[in-house]
Amino acid sequence: MNVCKHRWLIISIIAIALVTIDTIVRGVDIALFAFPLNVLLALLWLTGVAHLWRKRIKAAGEFMLSAEATKISFVLMAIVGIVLGTQAEPRTTSLSVITAILFTLTHLSLITLRGWRNAKGIRWRFTLLHCGLILLLGAGFWGAPDRHVVRMALERGERSSIAYSTSGGAENLGYEIELSEIRTERDDAGRLTAIEADVVVDGKSAKLSVNHPASKGFGTKIYIINDGRDGYAVIEVIDEPWHYLSLVGIVMLLAGAVMMFAMGPKKVNK
């Protein structure tokens, strides 16, 4: 009983400390952890998870594999989703969010190792589902420092290779983007309902519309922003090299779910 009380006391102290720090500090500059540092940290984290599993560090290991840790993970992800969803500018770089995601990733990894060893007959379904979730969540977490967003404003017939980051700094893309044509549709009240543009990216023609970007190289997507002014468009370029790892996670999740529904639960002979 005393161990349980101390455990929850420690968790409460950590939570209060993180929230307090977040109210004082705006957030962590995750750009400092860009490649290759984020990859090195991810490998160190994996090494720590493997050590925790092999050595069965009593206090930490038992807790991270407990039902309590599962409940905490669900609650943390629900809180993170609700809080970030209600913020105009989500603070994904706050210490509270980073700690919650890292806790959930560690818990998922440990129970996946336990399920792979113990879930006889359904281990592939279990592993695909959980590994897919780990990849999906982990790619967004560890890949966040490598995500880079810049924008440029172009008029019809204009071309440029200079874009601007969210902090306002000018950057050279290394290639030109030209806005050849832009088409908009409006409702009776004059509100913009659709926008579509023909662009030339590094000498290659492409068509952009809302939620339908063009690809440029590995992990780079080019979007059109719904600005609303005729003959004018805001082009957004997002570099997200970990994007494909997220797609692998989604495929694994779907494969595990299909196997689970198609094959059903494993029957245990008594």
VENDATA-V744638 format. One record per residue. N is the residue number from 1. PSI is psi in radians with two decimals (NA if undefined). Layout:
n->(N,N)
psi->(PSI,PSI)
//
This chain:
n->(1,2,3,4,5,6,7,8,9,10,11,12,13,14,15,16,17,18,19,20,21,22,23,24,25,26,27,28,29,30,31,32,33,34,35,36,37,38,39,40,41,42,43,44,45,46,47,48,49,50,51,52,53,54,55,56,57,58,59,60,61,62,63,64,65,66,67,68,69,70,71,72,73,74,75,76,77,78,79,80,81,82,83,84,85,86,87,88,89,90,91,92,93,94,95,96,97,98,99,100,101,102,103,104,105,106,107,108,109,110,111,112,113,114,115,116,117,118,119,120,121,122,123,124,125,126,127,128,129,130,131,132,133,134,135,136,137,138,139,140,141,142,143,144,145,146,147,148,149,150,151,152,153,154,155,156,157,158,159,160,161,162,163,164,165,166,167,168,169,170,171,172,173,174,175,176,177,178,179,180,181,182,183,184,185,186,187,188,189,190,191,192,193,194,195,196,197,198,199,200,201,202,203,204,205,206,207,208,209,210,211,212,213,214,215,216,217,218,219,220,221,222,223,224,225,226,227,228,229,230,231,232,233,234,235,236,237,238,239,240,241,242,243,244,245,246,247,248,249,250,251,252,253,254,255,256,257,258,259,260,261,262,263,264,265,266,267,268,269,270)
psi->(-0.73,-0.69,-0.74,-0.75,-0.77,-0.65,-0.85,-0.50,-0.76,-0.77,-0.73,-0.74,-0.76,-0.77,-0.78,-0.72,-0.74,-0.78,-0.69,-0.78,-0.70,-0.49,-0.36,-0.81,2.40,-0.60,3.01,2.37,1.57,-0.26,-0.41,-0.34,0.40,2.93,2.35,0.03,-0.68,-0.62,-0.73,-0.75,-0.66,-0.70,-0.69,-0.68,-0.78,-0.69,-0.72,-0.72,-0.78,-0.71,-0.73,-0.65,-0.79,-0.78,-0.28,0.93,2.03,-1.10,-0.93,-0.77,-0.80,-0.73,-0.80,-0.32,0.14,2.90,-0.49,-0.74,-0.63,-0.79,-0.73,-0.71,-0.79,-0.79,-0.78,-0.80,-0.60,-0.78,-0.79,-0.78,-0.75,-0.81,-0.83,-0.59,-0.40,-0.07,2.37,-0.69,1.62,2.27,1.26,-0.18,0.18,2.65,-0.61,-0.81,-0.79,-0.78,-0.71,-0.78,-0.74,-0.67,-0.81,-0.71,-0.75,-0.78,-0.79,-0.73,-0.74,-0.75,-0.44,-0.75,-0.72,-0.74,-0.61,-0.61,-0.51,-0.45,1.39,2.34,-0.42,0.27,-0.59,-0.70,-0.81,-0.80,-0.72,-0.79,-0.85,-0.68,-0.63,-0.73,-0.67,-0.76,-0.76,-0.83,-0.71,-0.65,-0.70,-0.62,-0.99,-0.44,-0.15,-0.70,-0.39,-0.09,2.21,2.28,2.25,2.76,2.71,2.57,2.20,2.48,2.87,2.22,-0.08,2.60,2.67,2.71,0.04,2.18,2.94,2.37,3.05,-0.38,-0.09,-0.02,2.44,2.43,2.52,2.11,-0.46,-0.01,2.84,2.59,2.21,2.33,1.77,-0.82,2.61,2.37,2.38,2.68,2.44,2.70,-3.08,-0.43,0.01,0.09,2.44,2.20,-0.40,2.58,2.39,2.48,2.54,2.18,2.82,2.01,1.95,0.71,-0.02,2.32,2.54,2.78,2.30,2.50,2.97,2.23,0.22,1.46,3.03,2.63,2.50,1.70,-2.98,2.00,0.21,2.19,2.49,2.13,2.78,2.32,2.39,1.45,-0.74,-0.19,2.32,2.45,0.27,2.45,2.62,2.13,2.25,2.26,2.11,2.10,2.06,1.34,-0.35,0.07,-0.71,-0.49,-0.62,-0.71,-0.67,-0.73,-0.72,-0.74,-0.74,-0.70,-0.81,-0.71,-0.76,-0.70,-0.74,-0.77,-0.68,-0.76,-0.65,-0.69,-0.36,3.05,2.66,2.23,2.32,2.15,2.17,NA)
//
